[in-house]
């Protein structure tokens, strides 16, 4: 069986904001770098919460779905 190349990692991150709230963000980081491109990171806000505990609880509940490695064969 041929090994498939890892292209990216994605995970959830809880981040403090200037307005004293907490964002839960989906972070996708490229692992593979080509000769003319640098590694890129994309972020997408999944929710905004008033306390760190609320943000942590939401992130913990969603990590099963979002935390994963993205392999070459998963892309369409």
N, C-alpha and C positions, 0 to 999 in steps of 0.2 A: 504494500500500500504506500502510495506516494504521500510524503508529508506536505501539508498545506501551509503556506506562508501566513504568518500573523501580520495583518495590515494595521490594526488599531486596537486600542483598549478603550472601553467606556465604563464610567462609574458615576455615582452620585456624590455630590459634595455639598455640605451645608456651609454657607458663607454669610458673614455679618455685613450688613449694609449701613451706609451713612445715616439713613433715617431710623436707625436702631431696630431694624427688623432683620429677619433671617431668610435668605433665599435657599431653596433646594435646587441645585443646578445639575443637569446632565452634562458631563464633560466627556468629549470624545477626542482622544489624542492619537495622531498618526504615529505608528511605530516605524514604518518603512519610509526611508528618505531616498528620493531619487537624486540624480546628479545635479539637476537644476532647481530642485525644490527643497525648502527647509521643512522641518516637521511643523505641523499645524495643530492647533487646539481649537475646538469649537465648543461653545457653551450654550445651553438652552435652559431657561428658567422654568421649572416645573411647578413651583409654588412659592408663596411668600408668607411668612409666619411671624407672629408677634414675639414669640419666645424661642430660645434655642431648643428647649425640650420638645415643643411642637414640631419644629423643623427636623430634629433628630428622629422623632417617632415616625414622621412621614417618610423620611429617607430610609429608615430601617425596614419599613413595610414594603417599599418599592425596590429595594436592592436585589431581591430575587429576580425581578424582571429586567433590571437595567445593568447590573454589574456583570460584564462578560468580556471575553476576548473576541474580536472580529477576525475571522479567518478568510482567506481568499475565496473559498467555495461558498461563503454566505452572501457574497455580493451578487447583485443581478444587473 
